[in-house]
Amino acid sequence: MKAEYSKYLLQFKRPSGTSRGVLLEKETFILAVSDNGRKGIGECAVFRGLSFDDRPDYEDKLNWLCENIQQDEAFLKGELNDYPSIWFGYEQALLNLKFGNDLYFPSEFTEGTTPIVINGLIWMGDVHYMEEQIQDKLKEGFHCIKLKIGVDWKSEHEVLQKLRRTFSKEMLELRVDANGGFSREEAVGVLQQLADLDIHSIEQPVKAGNWTDMAELCVQTPTPIALDEELIGITEINDKKRLLDTVNPQFIILKPSLVGGFSGSDEWISLAEERGIGWWITSALESNIGLNAIAQYTFTKNSKMPQGLGTGGLFTNNFESYLNLKGDKLFFKE
């Protein structure tokens, strides 16, 4: 078996705002493996400024993987434990090598018969831009919307109030993602304001690493809290157990490219379910290659909740898509 990789820059159609700043482009790496005339493709979807493996030797490690691609999987796993996005690409490439035809997890989803219900994502911006996005999502038929918050809470709160005056919680599920945008003191007030609006959940109200603050918030919160960035960089199973036992969140959010691929996500899901913690899966600005693989994986987990998968429509120069959105339902198109 042989392997090679190439770097690719995804260009946003328009600047996309988060609490970490405005994104104009997204760097990623495509891993290709070949064996006996067959080929497998995967995406090593590093997220600069967020990924645990955003480090100067990233491409050196990719080169190392290509040179050692024939080594035992357990050996490679040990060497790539601190490079979750590279392991994510490796897992994809081998699955695609096995199944071919843009398949990673063959199922009723990839047969085109059963879809995945997803939430509609609203990017940060001024009130007009956020309301414009919301109207588009509602027209498209979404029943669950997630808003990025934490930059201008007063304006963001007004948008949520306006939405809830029009749509009850039975009509529209609202989730918010703060990306660690609040202090602990601010979060206490925000959590109550969100509860007053019947908000489903808030992702990462305070910055990752503040386990004591997060644990205290999770105990008393009137709005369910989901851990997101908090999971990044925790690779050992005992440390994962310690986080969940310490913080005891209501939910965890799994981004395979950030938490060690499919095997890493499986481990988090198992630990969460043992503790009665809910979960759902979210993409993290992967290209259509990684997004396709994540969608196929997500279907196999049989979650009944709306998932946080993208549609690949953010970029001007994305790869061919094998996903098709109809309303809030994501289908695989053959």
C-alpha positions in Angstrom: 0.0 0.0 0.0 1.2 3.5 -0.9 0.0 6.9 0.3 0.4 10.6 -0.6 -1.2 13.8 0.4 -1.9 17.3 -1.0 -2.7 20.6 0.6 -5.9 22.4 -0.4 -7.3 25.8 0.5 -11.1 26.1 0.7 -12.3 29.6 0.0 -15.4 30.9 1.8 -18.2 32.4 -0.4 -18.5 35.2 2.1 -16.6 35.9 5.4 -18.0 33.7 8.1 -18.0 35.1 11.7 -17.4 33.1 14.9 -16.4 34.2 18.4 -12.8 33.5 17.3 -12.9 36.0 14.4 -13.9 36.1 10.8 -12.9 33.2 8.5 -11.9 33.8 4.9 -10.4 30.4 4.0 -9.9 27.0 5.4 -6.8 24.9 5.0 -7.1 21.1 4.7 -5.1 18.1 3.4 -6.3 15.3 1.2 -4.8 11.9 1.9 -4.8 9.3 -0.9 -3.9 5.6 -0.4 -3.6 3.0 -3.1 -3.3 -0.8 -3.1 -3.4 -3.2 -6.0 -5.1 -0.7 -8.4 -7.6 0.4 -5.8 -7.7 3.9 -4.3 -9.0 5.4 -1.0 -9.5 9.1 -0.2 -9.6 10.8 3.2 -9.4 14.3 4.5 -7.0 15.4 7.3 -9.2 18.3 8.2 -7.0 20.4 10.5 -8.7 23.5 11.9 -6.1 26.2 12.5 -6.5 27.8 15.8 -8.7 25.1 17.1 -7.3 21.6 16.4 -5.2 20.0 19.0 -2.7 19.1 16.2 -2.4 22.6 14.8 1.4 22.6 15.2 4.5 23.4 13.1 5.3 19.7 12.4 1.9 18.8 11.0 3.0 18.2 7.5 6.1 16.4 8.8 3.7 14.0 10.5 1.7 13.6 7.3 4.9 12.7 5.5 5.7 10.2 8.2 2.3 8.6 7.8 2.8 8.3 4.0 6.2 6.7 4.5 4.9 4.3 7.1 1.5 3.6 5.7 2.1 -0.2 5.6 2.8 -0.4 9.3 0.4 -2.1 11.7 -2.7 0.0 12.5 -2.2 -0.2 16.2 1.4 1.2 15.8 0.1 4.0 13.6 -2.6 4.8 16.1 -0.1 5.2 18.9 2.1 7.5 16.8 -0.8 9.6 15.7 -2.6 9.8 19.0 -1.8 13.6 19.3 -2.8 14.2 15.6 -6.6 13.6 15.6 -7.2 15.1 12.2 -4.5 13.0 10.6 -6.0 9.9 12.2 -9.4 11.0 10.9 -8.1 11.2 7.4 -6.3 7.8 7.7 -9.5 6.1 8.9 -11.4 7.6 6.0 -8.8 6.6 3.4 -8.8 3.0 4.5 -12.6 2.7 4.7 -12.8 4.2 1.2 -10.1 1.8 0.0 -12.2 -1.1 1.3 -15.6 0.0 -0.1 -14.8 2.3 -3.0 -17.3 4.5 -4.9 -17.2 7.4 -2.3 -18.4 4.9 0.4 -17.1 4.8 4.0 -20.0 3.3 5.9 -22.5 1.6 3.5 -26.0 1.7 4.9 -29.6 2.7 4.0 -28.3 6.3 4.0 -25.8 5.6 1.2 -28.5 3.6 -0.7 -30.3 6.9 -0.8 -33.4 5.7 1.0 -33.1 7.1 4.5 -31.9 10.7 5.3 -30.3 12.4 8.3 -32.2 15.3 9.9 -29.8 18.2 10.5 -30.0 21.7 12.1 -29.6 24.9 10.2 -26.6 26.9 11.2 -26.8 30.7 11.6 -23.4 32.5 11.4 -22.5 35.5 13.5 -23.0 38.9 12.0 -25.1 42.0 12.4 -28.8 41.6 13.3 -29.9 42.0 9.6 -27.5 39.3 8.4 -28.5 36.9 11.1 -32.2 37.4 10.5 -31.7 37.1 6.7 -30.0 33.7 7.3 -32.8 32.6 9.7 -35.5 33.5 7.1 -33.7 31.4 4.5 -33.5 28.4 6.8 -37.2 28.7 7.7 -38.1 28.9 4.1 -36.0 25.8 3.4 -38.0 23.9 5.9 -35.6 23.6 8.9 -37.3 22.7 12.3 -34.1 23.1 14.3 -31.8 26.1 14.1 -28.5 26.8 15.8 -27.2 30.3 16.3 -23.6 31.3 17.0 -23.6 33.8 19.9 -21.2 35.4 22.2 -20.1 38.5 20.3 -23.0 40.9 20.9 -25.3 39.2 23.3 -27.8 42.1 23.6 -28.5 41.9 19.8 -28.3 38.2 19.7 -30.8 37.9 22.6 -33.2 40.2 20.7 -33.0 38.0 17.6 -33.8 34.9 19.8 -36.7 36.8 21.5 -38.2 37.7 18.1 -37.9 34.2 16.9 -39.6 32.7 19.9 -42.4 35.2 19.8 -43.2 33.8 16.3 -42.3 30.1 16.8 -43.0 28.0 19.9 -40.5 25.4 21.1 -42.9 22.8 19.6 -42.6 24.5 16.2 -38.9 25.3 16.2 -36.0 23.9 18.2 -33.4 26.6 19.0 -29.8 25.8 19.9 -27.0 28.2 20.5 -23.2 27.9 20.4 -21.2 30.4 22.4 -17.7 29.0 21.5 -16.6 30.0 25.0 -17.7 33.6 24.5 -18.9 34.3 28.1 -17.3 34.6 31.5 -18.7 32.4 34.2 -20.5 35.4 35.7 -22.0 36.4 32.4 -23.0 32.8 31.7 -25.2 32.6 34.7 -27.4 35.4 33.5 -27.4 34.2 29.9 -28.4 30.6 30.9 -31.5 32.0 32.6 -32.4 34.2 29.7 -32.1 31.2 27.4 -34.3 29.1 29.6 -36.9 31.8 29.5 -37.0 31.3 25.7 -37.1 27.5 25.9 -33.7 27.2 24.2 -32.8 23.5 23.7 -29.1 23.9 24.7 -26.0 26.0 24.7 -22.7 24.8 23.5 -19.5 25.8 25.5 -20.8 28.9 27.4 -17.3 29.5 28.9 -13.8 28.8 27.5 -12.5 25.3 27.5 -10.2 24.2 30.4 -12.3 25.8 33.1 -13.6 22.5 34.5 -14.6 23.9 37.9 -16.6 26.8 36.4 -18.2 24.5 33.9 -19.1 21.9 36.5 -20.8 24.5 38.7 -22.8 25.8 35.8 -23.9 22.3 34.7 -25.2 21.6 38.2 -27.4 24.7 38.5 -28.2 25.5 34.8 -31.8 26.0 33.7 -30.6 25.5 30.1 -28.9 22.2 29.1 -25.1 22.7 28.5 -23.2 20.8 25.8 -19.4 20.5 25.8 -17.7 21.1 22.5 -14.2 22.6 22.6 -13.8 21.0 26.0 -13.3 17.6 24.4 -10.4 18.8 22.1 -7.0 17.5 23.1 -8.2 14.9 25.5 -6.9 11.7 24.0 -6.5 9.2 26.9 -9.6 7.3 28.0 -9.0 8.0 31.7 -8.8 11.7 31.0 -12.1 11.5 29.1 -13.7 9.7 32.0 -12.3 12.3 34.4 -13.7 15.2 32.3 -17.2 13.7 32.1 -17.3 12.7 35.8 -16.0 16.2 36.9 -18.2 18.4 34.7 -21.2 16.0 34.2 -22.7 18.0 31.2 -26.1 17.4 29.8 -24.6 16.8 26.3 -21.3 16.5 24.4 -20.7 17.6 20.8 -18.6 15.3 18.7 -16.5 16.6 15.8 -14.7 13.6 14.4 -11.9 15.6 12.8 -11.1 17.2 16.2 -11.6 14.3 18.6 -9.7 11.5 16.9 -11.9 10.4 14.0 -14.5 7.7 14.1 -12.8 5.6 16.7 -12.3 8.6 19.0 -16.0 9.6 18.6 -17.1 6.0 19.3 -15.1 6.1 22.6 -16.7 9.4 23.7 -20.2 8.1 22.8 -19.7 5.0 24.8 -18.5 6.9 27.9 -21.3 9.5 27.6 -24.0 6.8 27.3 -22.7 5.0 30.3 -23.2 8.2 32.3 -26.6 9.2 30.8 -25.1 12.1 28.9 -26.6 13.0 25.5 -24.6 13.6 22.4 -24.8 14.6 18.7 -22.4 14.9 15.9 -21.2 18.0 14.2 -19.0 18.7 11.2 -16.2 21.3 11.5 -15.8 23.0 8.1 -14.5 19.9 6.3 -14.5 19.8 2.6 -17.1 17.6 0.9 -14.7 14.7 1.2 -14.7 14.7 5.0 -18.3 15.8 5.3 -19.4 12.9 3.2 -17.6 10.5 5.5 -18.9 12.1 8.7 -22.5 12.0 7.3 -22.2 8.3 6.5 -20.7 7.6 10.0 -23.4 9.7 11.7 -26.2 7.7 10.2 -24.8 4.4 11.6 -25.0 5.8 15.2 -28.9 5.9 15.0 -29.4 9.2 16.8 -32.9 10.6 16.7 -31.7 14.2 17.4 -31.1 16.7 14.6 -27.3 16.5 13.8 -25.0 19.4 13.2 -23.8 18.5 9.8 -22.9 21.0 7.1 -23.9 20.8 3.5 -20.6 21.8 1.8 -22.2 25.0 0.5 -19.9 27.5 2.3 -17.1 27.3 -0.1 -16.5 28.5 -3.7 -14.1 25.7 -4.6 -15.4 22.6 -2.8 -15.1 19.1 -4.2 -18.0 17.3 -5.8 -20.7 16.7 -3.3 -22.4 13.3 -2.7 -24.9 14.9 -0.3 -28.3 16.5 -1.2 -30.3 18.6 1.1 -34.1 18.5 0.9 -35.7 20.7 3.6 -33.8 19.8 6.8 -33.1 16.2 5.6 -29.7 15.3 4.2 -29.7 12.6 1.6 -26.9 10.7 -0.1 -27.1 10.9 -3.8 -25.8 8.0 -5.9 
